[in-house]
Amino acid sequence: PKHLEAVREYLVLDHNATIADGYEADDSLGIAATIGGNSVVVCSLDKDLLQLPGKHYNWKRREFTTVLPMGGLRQFYEQLLQGDPADNIKGCSGIGKAKAPRLLEGCTNEFELVSCAWQAYERAGHTEEFFIMNAKLLYILRSEEDCFRPPLDLAL
């Protein structure tokens, strides 16, 4: 955009904004929310951030929600199954917004969630590399050293 540098400089100098260097802005929010713990409210319209446990505010709906750790994991694995066209992430073939939650129904921990998601990818003929790549693209960082790591060996 024509005025990007001027707007960036204004936000940094006049509003104490920080520049996300080496990762996306939503990862910066994930890191800040993790560091801030219970004192932070994540204010965003971006559904990706609902994988972060804690308090959230959607100003368009004027709605506060609290995401519990299991709810955040479920949000992540649902997104992993259905993909995210806005971020050009394909997801698992044949699984959309309605089917993803049904596939994860009854999962009570992250091992079960990743197992169900991986089995769906495998049934659709996707590779482990495709699964891991999508997961890494969708995962919101909690620290600068963080990344998605499956909680089990997918080749079971």
Order of alpha helices (4+ residues) and beta strands (2+ residues): alpha-alpha-beta-beta-beta-alpha-alpha-alpha-alpha
